[in-house]
Amino acid sequence: MQTTLPTAPRSPDADGFEKKARQIGEWALAFQDPLIVHHLDCDGLTSAALAKKAFQLKGKNAPTLMLKKLDDASAKSIPPDKELVFTDLGAGQLELVEGMSNPKKVVIDHHPPSKDSDIERINCHDFEFDGAVDACSASTAWYCFRHTGLSAQLGIVGAVGDMQDQNGFQGLNQRMFQEAVNQGQVLHTNDLKLFGKVTRSLVSFLTYCTEPVLPGLTGDDKACAVFLKNEGVPTYRDGKTLSYYGLNVFERKKLASALIQYAYAQGVEEKLIRQMVGDVYVFPFEPEGSERKEAYEFSTLLNACGRHDAPQIGIGACLGQDGALQQAQDLLKKHRLAVRQGIEFAKKNAVDAGAFYLIDGRGTISDTIIGVVCGAYFSSGLVQRTKPVIGLSVDEQGALKASGRGSKDLCTQGLDLGEAMKKAAEDVQGFGGGHAVAAGASLDATPENVKTFLKKIKQVVEVQLQLR
């Protein structure tokens, strides 16, 4: 009897990935009538913008089409005569892409492929990298089109928007980032990671802090003003209101230290306090006071555009089109308000479902931001981060939209929300999937379906986290 020995795991092949990415990019840029089909979040918009810019550099117009998801229904909106460039979509739906009659198709994605396929594609998983941490669609698109002279700025923004910088860049993202540093495209510092350092006054910066919630400060502008005064941090200089980046380096360090001490004194979870400080990416050639100046704020701006059905504005902001940034800023205000309202709803209505926290936002929270609300609630300090958050909403067609958010720590303990969503959706003839740390699903919103779906997620997560 012959014994078959297990195959040794392959090592990640960065050189092979880069070679294939350039081949895919060159092949796609030969398209004569391209259409870029992309997802709605920051990674989807930045990867689409990179592809669009590359076509522009070749003297070609490449219109874009945003899809919330790629399925049989949404595929009908794709013109059959166009040559298709999918970004941040397609890898998990290769069967569907194969069946399309379009003359040429290419998939630039970082999600796990649904099958082996002859479709032209580039995906980090095929080279033994992890699409949750080593590469996003924007960084993948940058590798495809870097030979046209594209900056890595949008690749970095896409990776930050996809939360792939939580422990510093890794894998293919790190290689991209290091090249950007060497070329002076980005400055890397260790600093506060709270939103609003570029664009908000110091008082507003603290007032609207929700990741984490700072008890006694968040939501109270007067208390924030008093806190800054007591800590000796100026809020005005030369008659101008100061933002965080308006402070000098010593004042910034003083404020960061004071906020961390305050958080400890207020009993904020230590893990959340440690996450208040980390890697920050600043683009030196962008104007002061613009969301484009810092990767985190830029990514939030783009998420607002995509999740409020304005992808063209987001892509325009990426490409520096006149007026697009101002329009995106208006959408960002709307987005941040909707997220804050969603968190307030969660504070009052979220329930502990045993294996996860459940936010049933049907009729209250839009399907385009339910995932954002889940992530913000999970990171707010309002709940212990010992299990994931699952949120429910309803889309425009009346289908149930479910989103799940966890943490890298939970994933190291076995959590895989992509697997949980996929299995639970399949039980009710729906569609689900995503990454281990963040995933989603769509299904018919009948009461029986919802009950069965949540029961299955509970069972899968319990096994993953060994809760039973």
Phi, psi and omega per residue, in radians:
M1 nan 2.257 -3.105
Q2 -1.659 2.280 -3.137
T3 -1.672 2.274 3.093
T4 -1.603 2.083 -3.128
L5 -1.390 2.533 3.110
P6 -1.104 2.526 3.127
T7 -1.310 2.314 3.129
A8 -1.176 2.467 3.133
P9 -1.089 2.469 3.111
R10 -1.378 2.636 3.073
S11 -1.508 2.594 3.077
P12 -0.975 2.409 -3.058
D13 -2.013 1.494 -3.100
A14 -1.185 -0.716 -3.125
D15 -1.120 -0.718 3.109
G16 -1.130 -0.679 3.102
F17 -1.099 -0.831 -3.109
E18 -1.078 -0.710 3.126
K19 -1.103 -0.798 -3.136
K20 -1.160 -0.688 -3.133
A21 -1.060 -0.758 3.137
R22 -1.135 -0.700 3.111
Q23 -1.054 -0.766 3.130
I24 -1.120 -0.757 3.137
G25 -1.083 -0.797 3.141
E26 -1.121 -0.689 3.130
W27 -1.132 -0.776 -3.123
A28 -1.132 -0.687 -3.093
L29 -1.196 -0.170 3.049
A30 -1.457 -0.139 3.122
F31 -1.030 2.481 -3.136
Q32 -1.664 -0.480 -3.098
D33 -2.393 1.152 -3.001
P34 -1.397 2.651 2.958
L35 -2.313 2.195 3.125
I36 -1.643 2.052 -3.131
V37 -1.872 2.125 -2.973
H38 -2.415 2.913 3.115
H39 -1.466 3.016 -2.964
L40 -1.573 -0.247 -3.030
D41 -1.527 -3.071 -3.092
C42 -0.986 -0.761 -3.139
D43 -1.111 -0.668 3.100
G44 -1.146 -0.742 -3.117
L45 -1.240 -0.736 -3.118
T46 -1.200 -0.686 3.115
S47 -1.163 -0.681 3.084
A48 -1.137 -0.704 -3.140
A49 -1.137 -0.684 3.100
L50 -1.091 -0.771 3.123
A51 -1.130 -0.765 -3.128
K52 -1.090 -0.751 3.124
K53 -1.102 -0.695 3.135
A54 -1.091 -0.739 3.083
F55 -1.114 -0.693 3.114
Q56 -1.050 -0.711 3.127
L57 -1.140 -0.373 3.072
K58 -1.629 0.109 3.122
G59 1.344 0.422 -3.090
K60 -2.102 2.528 3.042
N61 -1.605 2.273 3.122
A62 -2.247 1.683 3.093
P63 -1.121 2.825 -3.109
T64 -2.128 2.655 3.100
L65 -2.382 2.070 3.117
M66 -1.581 2.358 3.037
L67 -2.178 2.370 3.059
K68 -1.203 -0.549 3.075
K69 -2.747 2.737 3.104
L70 -1.844 1.914 3.096
D71 -2.539 -3.055 -3.075
D72 -1.030 -0.682 -3.099
A73 -1.217 -0.851 -3.093
S74 -1.218 -0.491 -3.138
A75 -1.091 -0.416 -3.141
K76 -1.190 -0.328 3.131
S77 -1.450 -0.076 -3.104
I78 -1.604 2.091 3.138
P79 -1.033 2.295 -3.037
P80 -1.283 -0.224 -3.079
D81 -1.653 -0.119 -3.083
K82 -1.448 2.634 2.954
E83 -1.511 2.179 -2.912
L84 -1.781 2.323 2.977
V85 -2.038 1.856 3.101
F86 -1.541 2.286 3.015
T87 -2.222 2.256 -3.121
D88 1.117 0.352 3.077
L89 -2.607 2.734 2.961
G90 1.873 -0.626 -3.090
A91 -1.093 -0.669 -3.136
G92 -1.481 0.007 -3.113
Q93 -2.316 0.702 -3.050
L94 -1.102 -0.531 3.095
E95 -1.085 -0.728 -3.138
L96 -1.178 -0.751 3.134
V97 -1.095 -0.710 3.123
E98 -1.021 -0.629 -3.073
G99 -1.398 -0.117 -3.139
M100 -1.297 2.509 -3.070
S101 -1.540 0.049 -3.119
N102 -1.024 2.546 -3.030
P103 -1.098 -0.642 3.113
K104 -2.478 2.573 -3.125
K105 -2.543 2.447 3.043
V106 -2.434 2.466 -3.089
V107 -2.052 2.046 3.081
I108 -1.935 1.790 -2.952
D109 -2.644 2.907 3.116
H110 -2.223 0.012 3.084
H111 -1.356 2.682 -3.121
P112 -1.018 2.281 3.118
P113 -1.113 2.473 -3.120
S114 -1.367 -0.301 -3.105
K115 -2.968 2.962 2.922
D116 -1.276 2.485 -3.058
S117 -2.695 2.645 3.064
D118 -1.524 -0.009 3.082
I119 -1.033 2.355 3.065
E120 -1.093 2.181 -3.066
R121 -2.767 2.792 2.983
I122 -2.302 2.237 -3.077
N123 -2.645 2.274 -3.087
C124 -1.074 -0.487 -3.138
H125 -1.071 -0.531 3.140
D126 -1.240 -0.178 3.141
F127 -2.090 0.401 3.038
E128 1.202 0.468 2.989
F129 -1.774 2.793 -3.131
D130 -1.708 2.067 -3.117
G131 -1.206 -0.114 3.096
A132 -1.544 -0.357 -3.065
V133 -2.380 -0.450 -3.004
D134 -1.623 -0.421 -3.122
A135 -2.841 2.465 2.990
C136 -1.920 -3.103 3.127
S137 -1.201 -0.604 3.139
A138 -1.168 -0.772 3.106
S139 -1.166 -0.620 3.075
T140 -1.102 -0.767 3.110
A141 -1.105 -0.666 3.106
W142 -1.062 -0.768 3.090
Y143 -1.059 -0.621 3.132
C144 -1.140 -0.657 -2.952
F145 -2.044 0.153 -3.101
R146 -1.044 -0.504 -3.094
H147 -1.157 -0.227 3.080
T148 -1.483 -0.071 3.123
G149 1.702 0.258 -3.113
L150 -1.197 2.425 2.982
S151 -1.183 2.693 3.100
A152 -1.479 0.051 -3.043
Q153 -0.963 -0.858 -3.103
L154 -1.210 -0.501 3.046
G155 -1.122 -0.716 3.108
I156 -1.165 -0.768 3.126
V157 -1.066 -0.751 3.121
G158 -1.088 -0.712 3.135
A159 -1.155 -0.714 3.093
V160 -1.139 -0.747 3.117
G161 -1.101 -0.484 3.109
D162 -1.581 0.185 3.091
M163 1.018 0.650 3.135
Q164 -1.678 0.184 3.133
D165 -1.906 0.198 -2.988
Q166 -1.062 -0.575 3.094
N167 -2.104 0.602 -3.034
G168 1.422 2.710 3.139
F169 -1.172 2.545 -3.136
Q170 -2.276 2.876 2.967
G171 0.948 -2.266 -3.095
L172 -1.177 -0.573 3.061
N173 -1.065 -0.719 -3.125
Q174 -1.134 -0.716 3.112
R175 -1.096 -0.742 3.092
M176 -1.092 -0.828 -3.108
F177 -1.068 -0.761 -3.117
Q178 -1.104 -0.657 3.080
E179 -1.130 -0.697 3.120
A180 -1.124 -0.695 3.095
V181 -1.097 -0.803 -3.114
N182 -1.067 -0.526 -3.117
Q183 -1.644 0.058 3.091
G184 1.296 0.331 -3.106
Q185 -1.404 -0.375 -3.055
V186 -2.551 2.546 3.034
L187 -1.916 2.352 -3.096
H188 -1.966 2.132 3.112
T189 -2.282 2.858 2.992
N190 -1.819 2.011 -2.962
D191 -2.729 3.133 3.020
L192 -1.029 2.431 -3.135
K193 -1.830 0.179 -3.099
L194 -1.223 2.572 -3.108
F195 -1.254 2.488 3.007
G196 1.847 0.133 -3.087
K197 -1.153 -0.521 -3.067
V198 -1.531 -0.793 -2.869
T199 -1.868 -0.230 -3.069
R200 -1.841 2.611 2.978
S201 -1.110 2.792 -3.103
L202 -1.037 -0.680 3.133
V203 -1.135 -0.806 3.128
S204 -1.162 -0.629 3.108
F205 -0.943 -0.775 3.131
L206 -1.413 -0.661 -3.085
T207 -1.030 -0.689 -3.050
Y208 -1.727 0.277 3.093
C209 -1.244 2.118 3.135
T210 -2.206 -0.090 -3.121
E211 -2.251 1.387 0.097
P212 -1.611 2.950 2.962
V213 -1.179 2.301 3.101
L214 -1.826 1.773 -3.085
P215 -0.953 2.272 3.129
G216 1.566 -0.243 3.106
L217 -2.039 -0.910 -3.116
T218 -0.985 2.166 3.108
G219 1.528 -0.024 -3.086
D220 -2.218 1.634 -3.061
D221 -1.131 -0.603 3.132
K222 -1.149 -0.738 3.111
A223 -1.125 -0.632 3.120
C224 -1.156 -0.707 3.118
A225 -1.115 -0.728 3.120
V226 -1.135 -0.740 3.132
F227 -1.016 -0.827 -3.128
L228 -1.109 -0.717 3.126
K229 -1.108 -0.794 -3.127
N230 -1.116 -0.535 -3.141
E231 -1.511 -0.002 3.112
G232 1.246 0.494 3.126
V233 -1.729 2.064 -3.096
P234 -1.204 2.513 3.080
T235 -1.918 -0.192 3.084
Y236 -2.353 2.600 3.028
R237 -2.682 2.269 -3.127
D238 0.961 0.653 3.090
G239 1.342 0.115 -3.112
K240 -2.020 2.479 3.063
T241 -1.221 2.353 -3.082
L242 -1.649 2.470 2.901
S243 -1.700 3.091 3.123
Y244 -1.016 -0.783 -3.128
Y245 -1.311 -0.109 3.023
G246 -1.388 -0.260 3.072
L247 -1.361 2.698 3.026
N248 -1.370 2.992 -3.005
V249 -1.065 -0.609 -3.140
F250 -1.233 -0.688 3.114
E251 -1.174 -0.646 3.103
R252 -1.128 -0.765 3.118
K253 -1.106 -0.670 3.130
K254 -1.099 -0.791 -3.137
L255 -1.166 -0.759 -3.140
A256 -1.050 -0.776 3.129
S257 -1.095 -0.738 -3.135
A258 -1.116 -0.701 -3.141
L259 -1.165 -0.678 3.129
I260 -1.171 -0.762 3.098
Q261 -1.089 -0.709 3.119
Y262 -1.095 -0.749 -3.122
A263 -1.099 -0.736 3.085
Y264 -1.085 -0.745 -3.111
A265 -1.130 -0.503 -3.128
Q266 -1.577 0.057 3.061
G267 1.380 0.363 3.062
V268 -1.141 2.460 -3.103
E269 -0.951 2.337 -3.036
E270 -1.034 -0.673 -3.126
K271 -1.079 -0.662 3.116
L272 -1.226 -0.620 3.115
I273 -1.131 -0.748 3.125
R274 -1.076 -0.555 -3.115
Q275 -1.380 -0.118 3.088
M276 -1.188 -0.416 -3.132
V277 -2.092 2.409 3.135
G278 -3.135 -2.757 -3.094
D279 -1.235 2.242 3.112
V280 -2.195 2.398 -3.052
Y281 -2.087 2.050 -3.073
V282 -2.032 2.401 -3.117
F283 -1.774 1.902 -2.960
P284 -1.154 -0.404 -3.064
F285 -1.598 0.008 3.093
E286 -1.556 2.636 -3.083
P287 -1.193 2.580 3.085
E288 -1.080 2.502 3.095
G289 1.423 0.037 3.133
S290 -1.758 2.495 3.075
E291 -1.027 -0.421 3.124
R292 -1.214 -0.179 -3.070
K293 -1.244 -0.578 -3.049
E294 -2.230 2.439 -3.023
A295 -1.060 -0.732 -3.082
Y296 -1.154 -0.778 -3.130
E297 -1.217 -0.648 3.092
F298 -1.101 -0.736 -3.131
S299 -1.142 -0.664 3.112
T300 -1.160 -0.697 3.083
L301 -1.020 -0.781 -3.106
L302 -1.229 -0.678 3.071
N303 -1.019 -0.682 3.130
A304 -1.085 -0.720 -3.139
C305 -1.117 -0.858 -3.097
G306 -1.140 -0.691 -3.050
R307 -1.456 -0.052 3.027
H308 -2.080 0.561 3.000
D309 0.976 0.679 3.102
A310 -2.299 0.965 -3.078
P311 -1.099 -0.580 -3.109
Q312 -1.133 -0.569 3.092
I313 -1.185 -0.748 3.129
G314 -1.106 -0.799 3.116
I315 -1.142 -0.648 3.064
G316 -1.069 -0.699 3.098
A317 -1.137 -0.641 3.084
C318 -1.093 -0.680 -3.038
L319 -1.643 0.042 3.080
G320 1.294 0.490 3.139
Q321 -1.245 2.508 -3.108
D322 -1.001 2.268 3.062
G323 1.444 -0.269 -3.058
A324 -1.176 -0.693 -3.108
L325 -1.100 -0.755 3.129
Q326 -1.084 -0.754 3.100
Q327 -1.108 -0.683 3.123
A328 -1.150 -0.651 3.121
Q329 -1.108 -0.668 3.086
D330 -1.108 -0.712 3.108
L331 -1.165 -0.614 3.138
L332 -1.104 -0.702 3.093
K333 -1.049 -0.770 3.106
K334 -1.089 -0.733 -3.114
H335 -1.135 -0.852 -3.104
R336 -1.094 -0.641 3.088
L337 -1.118 -0.774 -3.138
A338 -1.106 -0.687 3.125
V339 -1.169 -0.760 3.116
R340 -1.064 -0.729 3.105
Q341 -1.127 -0.636 3.095
G342 -1.119 -0.709 3.112
I343 -1.152 -0.711 3.100
E344 -1.076 -0.701 3.081
F345 -1.087 -0.758 -3.123
A346 -1.122 -0.687 3.135
K347 -1.001 -0.610 -3.074
K348 -1.625 -0.415 -2.942
N349 -2.149 -0.203 3.130
A350 -1.127 2.528 -3.139
V351 -2.176 2.647 3.060
D352 -1.486 1.912 -3.093
A353 -1.676 0.298 3.094
G354 1.624 -1.323 -3.129
A355 -1.491 -0.221 -3.135
F356 -2.783 2.874 2.963
Y357 -1.580 2.426 -3.086
L358 -2.027 2.189 3.005
I359 -1.920 1.838 3.107
D360 -1.601 1.609 -3.062
G361 -1.706 0.293 -3.139
R362 -1.024 2.201 -3.136
G363 1.500 -0.109 -3.106
T364 -2.198 -0.802 -3.085
I365 -1.862 2.249 -3.125
S366 -1.085 2.567 3.122
D367 -1.140 -0.386 -3.113
T368 -1.372 -0.271 -3.137
I369 -2.149 0.052 -3.101
I370 -1.049 -0.650 3.101
G371 -1.163 -0.684 3.105
V372 -1.107 -0.744 3.125
V373 -1.111 -0.744 3.111
C374 -1.023 -0.794 -3.136
G375 -1.132 -0.733 -3.140
A376 -1.175 -0.700 3.129
Y377 -1.153 -0.716 3.134
F378 -1.082 -0.649 -3.068
S379 -1.641 0.050 -3.009
S380 -1.362 -0.349 -3.020
G381 1.550 0.031 -3.137
L382 -1.410 -0.326 3.098
V383 -2.358 2.715 3.063
Q384 -1.268 2.425 -3.064
R385 -1.558 0.830 -3.135
T386 -1.705 -0.053 3.102
K387 -2.765 2.795 -3.047
P388 -1.313 2.994 3.042
V389 -1.950 2.283 3.063
I390 -2.011 2.277 3.127
G391 -2.094 2.564 3.128
L392 -2.108 2.448 3.053
S393 -2.591 -3.120 3.140
V394 -2.282 2.316 -3.119
D395 -1.509 -3.067 -3.044
E396 -1.138 -0.437 3.127
Q397 -1.567 0.009 3.129
G398 1.538 0.106 3.103
A399 -1.417 2.645 3.092
L400 -1.339 2.292 3.049
K401 -1.968 2.123 3.106
A402 -1.978 2.449 3.082
S403 -2.323 2.522 3.115
G404 -2.268 2.481 3.092
R405 -2.374 2.423 3.097
G406 -2.360 -2.565 3.132
S407 -2.478 2.851 3.090
K408 -1.064 -0.660 3.128
D409 -1.061 -0.761 3.120
L410 -1.137 -0.613 3.128
C411 -1.163 -0.618 3.099
T412 -1.193 -0.377 3.072
Q413 -1.493 -0.081 3.085
G414 2.132 -0.145 -3.119
L415 -1.119 2.326 3.039
D416 -2.468 1.595 -3.089
L417 -1.167 -0.536 3.083
G418 -1.041 -0.791 3.108
E419 -1.147 -0.747 -3.118
A420 -1.091 -0.794 3.138
M421 -1.133 -0.716 -3.121
K422 -1.105 -0.855 -3.113
K423 -1.144 -0.737 -3.106
A424 -1.183 -0.697 3.136
A425 -1.178 -0.658 3.130
E426 -1.085 -0.550 3.139
D427 -1.146 -0.333 -3.123
V428 -2.163 0.436 3.106
Q429 1.027 0.595 3.072
G430 -1.831 -2.928 -3.136
F431 -2.237 2.353 3.125
G432 -2.678 2.830 3.111
G433 2.786 -2.928 -3.119
G434 2.321 -2.654 -3.124
H435 -1.679 2.938 3.128
A436 -1.087 -0.645 -3.046
V437 -1.568 -0.359 -3.100
A438 -2.650 2.226 -3.066
A439 -2.683 2.995 -3.120
G440 -2.640 2.996 3.136
A441 -2.696 2.765 3.100
S442 -2.395 2.380 -3.101
L443 -2.771 2.857 3.050
D444 -1.095 2.366 -2.963
A445 -1.576 0.707 3.060
T446 -1.320 2.612 3.138
P447 -0.955 -0.697 -3.126
E448 -1.178 -0.698 3.101
N449 -1.076 -0.802 -3.119
V450 -1.078 -0.758 3.137
K451 -1.075 -0.829 -3.129
T452 -1.117 -0.748 -3.130
F453 -1.044 -0.880 -3.115
L454 -1.167 -0.618 3.109
K455 -1.110 -0.713 -3.134
K456 -1.196 -0.735 3.090
I457 -1.031 -0.759 3.129
K458 -1.010 -0.780 -3.135
Q459 -1.118 -0.779 -3.095
V460 -1.166 -0.804 -3.113
V461 -1.155 -0.647 3.090
E462 -1.031 -0.734 3.129
V463 -1.217 -0.778 -3.122
Q464 -1.032 -0.775 -3.101
L465 -1.664 0.165 3.103
Q466 0.911 0.850 3.141
L467 -1.551 -0.071 3.082
R468 -2.580 nan nan
